[in-house]
C-alpha cells in the first residue's frame, strides 16, 4: 500500500506522500488507515544549509510534541503545470545530487541553478510562492517536501482549493504547523527524526480531522489517475523526487 508524502530533515523529510528533505518523506495511507496520516517518508526533504543543530549541542529540551493549532487554516498553493519539458532526466537527477543530497554544498547547488536556468525554476519553489513546483522549501529552507499534493491535483484534473490535491496538502500542512516548534525553539537539540516522529503523532491527534478528510475526498489514491504521484510507502526521498519531478518538468 502506498502512503502520503510529507517531510524530511536537512537531511530530508517524508510524510504524507509529500516527501521531504532532511530525510525521506512519504506519508498518508491512501485508505482510511488511521485517517491516513502522512508517514516519515513523505517527500519532504530537509534543507541542508540551515538545518537544526546537532543533538547534544545544548541542554535545552527539544520541543517536538504536536502543538495545539485550533486556529490553523490551510492555504492551498496551486501546482505549476505538468509536462513543462524544460528538464531532462539527467538534469533532474543532477539537481537532486547538487541541491538535495546531504551534506549539501551551497556552492554546488548555486552552480547547478546558474548552469540550468531554464530547468531549475520548475524543480523548486518556496512555500510563500504563488504556485508550487516539483519540490517546495519550508521554514526558510529548513526542509523541503516533494509536491505530491500538487501532482495529485494535476493528475485528477482539479487544482482548485476544494479538490483532492488540496485536501492532501491540508493534511500535510497541518502536521507541519503542529510540529514547527521543533525548528522554532531557540537553542533546541531537535533532530529531523524528532520532527518526523512529531508529524506522525500529529496525524492521529492534533491533525486527525484533516487526515481523515483525505480518504473521503480522494478515495483510493493507489488507483488511477492519482497513483502516478504516490511513491511506495518504503520509497526514499530520492525515489519519490525522481517519480514526481519528471511529471512536472519533463516532456
C-alpha positions, 0 to 999 in steps of 0.5 A: 500500500502506498502512503502520503508524502510529507517531510524530511530533515536537512537531511530530508523529510517524508510524510504524507506522500509529500516527501521531504528533505532532511530525510525521506518523506512519504506519508498518508495511507491512501485508505482510511488507515488511521485517517491516513496520516502522512508517514516519515517518508513523505517527500519532504526533504530537509534543507541542508544549509540551515538545518537544526543543530546537532543533538547534544549541542545544548541542554535545552529540551527539544520541543517536538510534541504536536502543538495545539493549532485550533486556529490553523487554516490551510492555504492551498498553493496551486501546482505549476503545470505538468509536462513543462519539458524544460528538464531532462532526466539527467538534469533532474537527477543532477539537481537532486545530487547538487541541491538535495543530497546531504551534506549539501554544498551551497556552492554546488547547488548555486552552480547547478541553478546558474548552469540550468536556468531554464530547468531549475525554476520548475524543480523548486519553489518556496512555500510563500510562492504563488504556485508550487513546483516539483519540490517546495522549501519550508521554514526558510529552507529548513526542509523541503517536501516533494509536491505530491499534493500538487501532482495529485491535483494535476493528475485528477484534473482539479487544482482548485482549493476544494479538490483532492490535491488540496485536501492532501496538502491540508493534511500535510500542512497541518502536521507541519504547523503542529510540529514547527516548534521543533525548528522554532525553539531557540537553542533546541537539540531537535533532530529531523527524526524528532520532527518526523516522529512529531508529524506522525503523532500529529496525524492521529491527534492534533491533525486527525480531522484533516487526515481523515478528510483525505480518504473521503475526498480522494478515495483510493489514491493507489488507483488511477489517475492519482497513483502516478504521484504516490511513491511506495510507502518504503520509497526514499526521498530520492525515489519519490523526487525522481517519480514526481519531478519528471511529471512536472518538468519533463516532456 
